Amino acid sequence: MNMNNDFSQGARGRIAPPEPEPRGKTRITIRLDEDLVDHFLKEADTTGGTTGYQTLINEALRQHV
């Protein structure tokens, strides 16, 4: 290490600020019954990978409210 470097004014942590989370979605933890998760996983499989199970759950909740 070069002994001419002065780190006395340095700060610990990230060099760049963290990137902001995309708006519109909120990360949560939810516990669902296994049969419900299985249902939505099977539904997602029938779409051929175009729609994920979380999107299907989101749509079902939106229709209900």
KAGI-V734758 format. One record per residue. N is the residue number from 0. RES is the residue in one letter. PSI is psi in whole degrees, -180 to 180 (999 if undefined). OMEGA is omega in degrees with one decimal (none if undefined). Layout:
# KAGI-V734758
n:N res:RES psi:PSI omega:OMEGA
n:N res:RES psi:PSI omega:OMEGA
This chain:
# KAGI-V734758
n:0 res:M psi:141 omega:179.6
n:1 res:N psi:124 omega:-176.8
n:2 res:M psi:-8 omega:-180.0
n:3 res:N psi:-8 omega:-179.4
n:4 res:N psi:135 omega:179.1
n:5 res:D psi:109 omega:-179.0
n:6 res:F psi:15 omega:-176.2
n:7 res:S psi:-25 omega:178.7
n:8 res:Q psi:6 omega:-177.6
n:9 res:G psi:159 omega:178.6
n:10 res:A psi:141 omega:176.9
n:11 res:R psi:155 omega:174.8
n:12 res:G psi:-161 omega:-177.5
n:13 res:R psi:149 omega:174.8
n:14 res:I psi:-44 omega:179.3
n:15 res:A psi:149 omega:177.7
n:16 res:P psi:150 omega:179.7
n:17 res:P psi:146 omega:178.6
n:18 res:E psi:140 omega:-179.5
n:19 res:P psi:148 omega:176.8
n:20 res:E psi:144 omega:175.8
n:21 res:P psi:140 omega:-178.0
n:22 res:R psi:156 omega:173.8
n:23 res:G psi:-20 omega:-179.9
n:24 res:K psi:146 omega:177.4
n:25 res:T psi:130 omega:178.6
n:26 res:R psi:125 omega:177.2
n:27 res:I psi:167 omega:171.3
n:28 res:T psi:128 omega:-178.5
n:29 res:I psi:142 omega:178.9
n:30 res:R psi:119 omega:-178.8
n:31 res:L psi:154 omega:175.7
n:32 res:D psi:145 omega:-174.9
n:33 res:E psi:-36 omega:-179.2
n:34 res:D psi:-33 omega:176.7
n:35 res:L psi:-44 omega:179.2
n:36 res:V psi:-43 omega:178.3
n:37 res:D psi:-42 omega:179.6
n:38 res:H psi:-50 omega:-177.4
n:39 res:F psi:-31 omega:175.1
n:40 res:L psi:-42 omega:177.6
n:41 res:K psi:-41 omega:177.3
n:42 res:E psi:-41 omega:179.4
n:43 res:A psi:-36 omega:177.9
n:44 res:D psi:-34 omega:-178.6
n:45 res:T psi:-18 omega:179.1
n:46 res:T psi:-3 omega:179.6
n:47 res:G psi:24 omega:178.0
n:48 res:G psi:3 omega:-179.9
n:49 res:T psi:-26 omega:-179.4
n:50 res:T psi:129 omega:-179.8
n:51 res:G psi:162 omega:-177.6
n:52 res:Y psi:-33 omega:179.0
n:53 res:Q psi:-35 omega:176.3
n:54 res:T psi:-41 omega:179.0
n:55 res:L psi:-40 omega:177.3
n:56 res:I psi:-42 omega:179.2
n:57 res:N psi:-44 omega:178.9
n:58 res:E psi:-40 omega:179.3
n:59 res:A psi:-42 omega:178.2
n:60 res:L psi:-40 omega:179.6
n:61 res:R psi:-40 omega:178.4
n:62 res:Q psi:-32 omega:-177.1
n:63 res:H psi:-34 omega:-175.1
n:64 res:V psi:999 omega:none
